[in-house]
Amino acid sequence: MLQHLARKRHWRHFALPPILYFNTALLFASSVTLEFARRRMAAFAGGQGAKRSLPLTWLYGTLALGLLFIAGQYVAWQQLKAEGLYLATNPSSSFFYLFTAAHALHVLGGLAGLALVIWRFSKRVPTLRLSTLDTVSYYWHFMDVLWVYLLLLLWMRL
């Protein structure tokens, strides 16, 4: 019994679920689509003949990629559970679950911001300020950079 408890307290290295690398590509792609949306939105606001539907298409693409990222995180957790690695299995699995869940929650916050931007721009008379989209974009890009940092940290420690 004591050996079992001692093993639970030690850091146990494990391979990261491969889907995390796919999730990283999803986040990078979502930043690209968000930048396309920002530029199209600026052209629309500046009256440069841009169609209103084009920025919305890019924003919906960003939203979809963000949701796929969240689904991918869930798949990663399921893969770890299938290997017998749970939140309380050992410190390294706890570290993994804590940081990936915290990041997923922050991404959900970014998705809420995107949904607000889409809603305001979708109205018959748009009430969106470009500064709102800029703020959401900065937050979203920060989440990308933070994810790369977390992934590197998890890769080096686990």
C-alpha positions in Angstrom: 0.0 0.0 0.0 2.8 2.5 0.9 4.6 1.7 -2.4 1.5 2.4 -4.3 1.1 5.8 -2.6 4.8 6.6 -3.1 4.4 5.9 -6.8 1.5 8.3 -7.1 3.6 11.1 -5.6 6.4 10.8 -8.1 6.6 12.5 -11.4 5.8 10.0 -14.2 6.7 10.8 -17.7 4.2 10.1 -20.5 3.9 10.8 -24.1 1.6 13.7 -25.0 -1.5 12.7 -27.0 -0.7 13.3 -30.7 -4.0 15.2 -31.1 -2.4 18.1 -29.3 -0.2 18.8 -32.3 -3.3 18.9 -34.5 -5.0 21.2 -32.0 -2.0 23.5 -32.3 -2.5 23.6 -36.1 -6.2 24.4 -35.5 -5.3 27.4 -33.3 -2.8 28.7 -35.8 -5.4 28.3 -38.6 -8.0 30.1 -36.4 -5.6 33.1 -36.0 -5.2 33.3 -39.8 -9.0 33.2 -40.4 -9.5 35.9 -37.7 -6.9 38.1 -39.3 -8.7 37.7 -42.7 -11.9 38.7 -40.9 -10.3 41.7 -39.4 -9.0 43.0 -42.7 -12.3 42.3 -44.5 -14.1 44.1 -41.6 -11.8 47.1 -41.9 -12.5 47.2 -45.7 -16.2 47.0 -45.1 -16.1 49.8 -42.4 -14.0 51.9 -44.7 -16.5 51.7 -47.5 -14.1 50.0 -49.8 -16.8 47.9 -51.5 -16.3 44.8 -49.3 -19.3 42.6 -48.9 -20.7 42.2 -45.4 -20.9 38.5 -45.7 -17.2 38.0 -46.3 -16.0 39.0 -42.8 -18.8 37.0 -41.3 -17.6 33.9 -43.2 -14.1 34.3 -41.8 -15.5 34.9 -38.3 -17.6 31.8 -38.4 -14.6 29.9 -39.6 -12.6 31.1 -36.6 -15.4 30.1 -34.3 -15.6 26.6 -35.9 -11.8 26.1 -35.5 -12.0 27.2 -31.9 -14.7 24.7 -31.2 -12.7 22.0 -32.9 -9.8 22.9 -30.6 -12.0 22.4 -27.6 -13.3 19.1 -28.9 -9.7 18.1 -29.6 -8.8 18.8 -26.0 -11.6 16.6 -24.9 -10.3 13.8 -27.1 -6.8 14.3 -25.6 -8.2 13.8 -22.1 -10.1 10.7 -23.2 -6.9 9.3 -24.7 -5.1 9.8 -21.4 -7.9 8.2 -19.5 -7.7 5.2 -21.8 -4.0 4.9 -20.8 -5.0 5.0 -17.1 -3.8 8.6 -16.6 -6.4 10.6 -14.6 -6.2 13.9 -12.8 -5.1 12.3 -9.6 -2.9 9.6 -11.0 0.4 11.4 -10.4 1.7 15.0 -10.4 2.5 15.0 -14.1 -1.0 14.0 -15.1 -2.4 16.5 -12.7 -0.2 19.2 -14.2 -1.4 18.2 -17.7 -5.1 18.3 -16.9 -4.9 21.5 -14.9 -3.1 23.5 -17.6 -5.0 22.2 -20.6 -8.3 22.6 -18.8 -7.4 26.2 -17.8 -6.4 27.0 -21.4 -9.6 25.4 -22.8 -11.6 27.6 -20.4 -9.8 30.7 -21.6 -10.4 29.7 -25.3 -14.1 29.4 -24.4 -13.9 33.0 -23.2 -12.4 33.9 -26.6 -15.2 32.0 -28.3 -17.7 34.0 -26.3 -16.0 37.2 -27.5 -16.1 36.0 -31.1 -19.8 35.2 -30.7 -20.4 38.7 -29.5 -18.6 40.2 -32.5 -20.6 38.0 -34.9 -23.9 38.9 -33.2 -23.2 42.6 -33.3 -22.1 42.5 -36.9 -25.0 40.3 -38.0 -27.6 42.7 -36.9 -29.6 44.5 -39.7 -27.8 47.7 -38.6 -24.4 46.5 -37.3 -23.4 47.8 -33.9 -19.9 46.5 -33.9 -17.0 48.8 -33.3 -13.7 47.7 -34.9 -12.0 48.2 -31.5 -14.2 45.3 -30.1 -13.0 43.0 -32.9 -9.4 44.2 -32.3 -9.6 43.4 -28.6 -11.0 39.9 -29.3 -8.3 39.4 -31.9 -5.5 40.4 -29.5 -6.9 38.1 -26.9 -7.3 35.2 -29.4 -3.7 35.6 -30.6 -2.4 35.7 -27.1 -4.2 32.4 -26.5 -2.3 31.0 -29.4 1.0 32.1 -28.1 0.2 30.9 -24.6 -0.8 27.5 -26.1 2.5 27.1 -27.8 4.3 27.9 -24.5 2.1 25.4 -22.6 2.7 22.8 -25.2 6.4 23.2 -25.0 6.3 23.2 -21.3 4.2 20.0 -21.2 6.4 18.4 -23.8 9.6 19.2 -21.9 8.2 18.1 -18.5 6.1 15.1 -19.4 
